[in-house]
Every structure is written in structure tokens, then in C-alpha cells.
């Protein structure tokens, strides 16, 4: 569980509510269903127009990653690679075949199987690097969906504000109804800017941070297995992997 992300959302909500209470304004003033429907519905509709179904589904599946850390520990993977290195130097690459069938992540299992099957190091590097690059591009397109929502939301909030003012203009002779239209105008603006800066853009950047860690994990695995293929000694391999451990924070 990513406690920092949860705490961040708590700080956002607490700050907004406290500012309302501090000035003696009712919290209910921040809630307006028509304004919400205009901004959130309009933003979602715009994203549906621009996105493919497959990419949108992938983007939605990434939402839990805002609150959870990647299930791929770098330190554990580093120790595993060093263990495989020692084993292969003593018994040969074929001795790693049983390890390829262990409960490894998909990328590591594929890479280790290719290594055991005698794949040339250069070919191994090209195929696995291609996998990393393609998946990175896939994650980036999903992050861009939320980034687009962060771009649409403030503009649609302005549209909601104009619609609210148009409604208010129709009630100039009825002051008791005038407030409803003005409320929609101001709350829609808050929703537009708030959704963009408090939700959509942070989610986009969190997805990027998540996959940067995943890519680092896979690159470390690739470098480690290439070192095993070249028969590098354990000390040099440990030094190679330690650089990834120093960078691998999430």
C-alpha cells in the first residue's frame, strides 16, 4: 500500500474542507450535481472520443497503482541474479533450466528461458529491450489519457461556468433562483481546475513513476542475465547491479 499517495489525497480534501469551515461557509457549497455532471461527464466524454477501447481499458486498470507499490522488489531480484550467476559458473547455463520454471515474473521467466536455450547475448538484448520499450510506450499512452483529462477538465469547467451564468441571467427578475445559476458557475470552475490538478495530472505522473520503476527492474534483470551469459565474475556483477539498487526508489 502506497501510504504517501493516500496521505496526499487526505491532505487535499482536508485543506479544501478546512478552508470552507474556517470562513464559516457551509461545506455543502462545494457540492453541486449539475456542475459535477458538466465537468466530469464532459471530460470523460472527450476522452472517450480520443481514445481506443483497448488503451482506455488499460488506463483504467492502472488506477490501483496510484495506491500500491510495484510487486517487484529490486533487492530480491539482485540477490536472485547473483545466485544464478554463481550456479551457472559452477554447473553451466543449462543448470538454470529448473529456475526458469519457478514462480518468477513473466519478463524474468522469459529472459531466463531464452538464456538457457542458448540464445545469443546480442539477440537476447535486442528482444528483451524491445519488450521494455514497447511496454513503456503502452504505459505512456495510458498516462497521456489522464494527462488529457487534466487538460480538458479546466476548459470544460469554464464551459460549465458560462452555462451557469446564462442560467443566472434568465432569473434576474427572480433573486431567489439567481443563486442557483451563480453557484453552478463558480463550482464548475472549481471542479474543472480541482479535478485537473488534484486528480488527473497526479495520476498521470504516478503512472509514469510506477513504470519507471518497472522499467528499471527489467533493465537490471536484462543487464544481470547478459552478464551471466558472458560469464562475468560475481564481484563485477554485484557492482553492476548495485547501481540499479541505488536508483530504485518508489
C-alpha positions, 0 to 999 in steps of 0.5 A: 500500500502506497501510504504517501499517495493516500496521505496526499489525497487526505491532505487535499480534501482536508485543506479544501474542507478546512478552508470552507469551515474556517470562513464559516461557509457551509461545506455543502457549497462545494457540492453541486450535481449539475456542475459535477455532471458538466465537468466530469461527464464532459471530460470523460466524454472527450476522452472517450472520443480520443481514445481506443477501447483497448488503451482506455481499458488499460488506463483504467486498470492502472488506477490501483497503482496510484495506491500500491507499490510495484510487486517487484522488489529490486533487492530480491531480484539482485540477490536472485541474479547473483545466485544464478550467476554463481550456479551457472559458473559452477554447473553451466547455463543449462543448470538454470533450466529448473529456475526458469520454471519457478514462480518468477515474473513473466519478463524474468521467466522469459529472459531466463528461458531464452538464456538457457536455450542458448540464445545469443547475448546480442539477440537476447538484448535486442528482444528483451529491450524491445519488450521494455520499450514497447511496454513503456510506450503502452504505459505512456499512452495510458498516462497521456489519457489522464494527462488529457483529462487534466487538460480538458477538465479546466476548459470544460469547467469554464464551459460549465461556468458560462452555462451557469451564468446564462442560467443566472441571467434568465432569473434576474427578475427572480433573486431567489433562483439567481443563486442557483445559476451563480453557484453552478458557475463558480463550482464548475470552475472549481471542479474543472481546475480541482479535478485537473490538478488534484486528480488527473495530472497526479495520476498521470505522473504516478503512472509514469513513476510506477513504470519507471520503476518497472522499467528499471527492474527489467533493465537490471534483470536484462543487464544481470542475465547478459552478464551471466551469459558472458560469464562475468565474475560475481564481484563485477556483477554485484557492482553492476547491479548495485547501481540499479539498487541505488536508483530504485526508489518508489 
